[in-house]
């Protein structure tokens, strides 16, 4: 039973649970960012460039059809628009994570800067020390 208890203690540690929650939240946040990029950013960039960013492709080889209209060979395309969209997604996620980490670090710094109030025992010992100095 020692192995199962050890595993249970490991699985229920705060850090592991926090990581699991962060993983789920990160997945959901990734979907939100992808939707934002595909639905808002790409069309706006497309207005400037003339076409939806995610639809931009560079055709290396055209689709080949025979006389009957049957496709004999598919087109080969570099979908650089999808790649650029993924880069924009990454930049947005990285920037938001930077802001979150920066906020967490500033909160930790404030906690470290705040002096701890002396305990009642410490206060009593300081009072005795001060009275002995007189």
PyMOL commands that set and color helices and strands:
alter all, ss='L'
color gray80, all
select helices_A, chain A and resi 2-11+14-49+53-55+80-113+120-133
alter helices_A, ss='H'
color red, helices_A
select strands_A, chain A and resi 58-61+64-65+71-73+76-78
alter strands_A, ss='S'
color yellow, strands_A
deselect
rebuild
show_as cartoon
